[in-house]
Amino acid sequence: MNNLDETLDSARRVRLQEINTNTGDRARLEERYGRVWDTEELRTEFEVLGFMAPFVVVRRRSDNQKGSLEFQHHPRFYFSFTEDR
């Protein structure tokens, strides 16, 4: 693993800890991040391309736009959709 990979992995682990230490219910997450999806809603609206907690890479079914979401483990909600550029 090179220095960039180690730095990215470290940042990912910190974010994973932040999200799962401060989990929220749907209303709290919507207030903080906007649109929130549960697992069934995610499957309906997106095709999942890959996971690396706390991130999931997706393709939006309506327009084939690729992007990413963050997610918390329990309760499982997905949020903060960011389109790839």
N, C-alpha and C positions, 0 to 999 in steps of 0.2 A: 504494500500500500504506500503510495507517495504522500507527500505533505498535503497536497490539495485534497486528496481522498480522505485523509485523516481529519482535516479541518472540517470538511463537509459532513463526515460521519459524526464528528463531535457535535456540530451544530444541530444535526438531526436528533441526536440523543438528548440534547438539552431541550429542544422543542417538544419531544415526546414526553419528557418528564414534566414540563410546564403544563401541557395539555391534560395529562392524566392525573396531575396533582390538583388541578383546579377544574375538575369536570363540572359541567353545567347541565341543567335541564334544557329542553328545546327553547323555551322562551328566553332564557338567559343567553344561550348561544346566538339566537336570532338578534337579540339586542346588540350583541358584541360584533357579530360577523355578517349579519344579513341572512340570506337564504340558507336554510338547513335542510338536509335530507336524512331520512332514516334509511335502513338497508333496502327496503322494498322500493322506496322512491328513487334511490340511487340506481337500482337495476332498471327501473322504468325509463329514467331520463339519460342514463349514461351506460356506455360499455366500459367495463373495467379492464385496463390494459396491464396494470401492475401495482403492487403494494410495496412500500417500504415505510413502515410506521414511523411517524404519524401521517405519512403522505400516501395518496393513491393517485395513480395516473389514469385518466379517463378520456373517452371520446364522447362528446355530447351527441346523442342520436339525432336531434333535430337538424343539425347543420354540419355534423362530422368534425366539429372544432375539438382539437385536443387541448387538454389542460390538466390541472391537478387540484385536488381537494386535500384538506387536512381532516383527520378524524380522531375522535376520542373513543376509547375502548368501551367504557361502561358509564352510562348507557351509550350504545353505539350510535353516534350521529356524525355526519359528514358536513363540512362547511368550508367557507373561504375559497370558493372556486376561482381559479386564476387561469386564464387562457394562455396557451403557449404563444409566443411571438415568433 
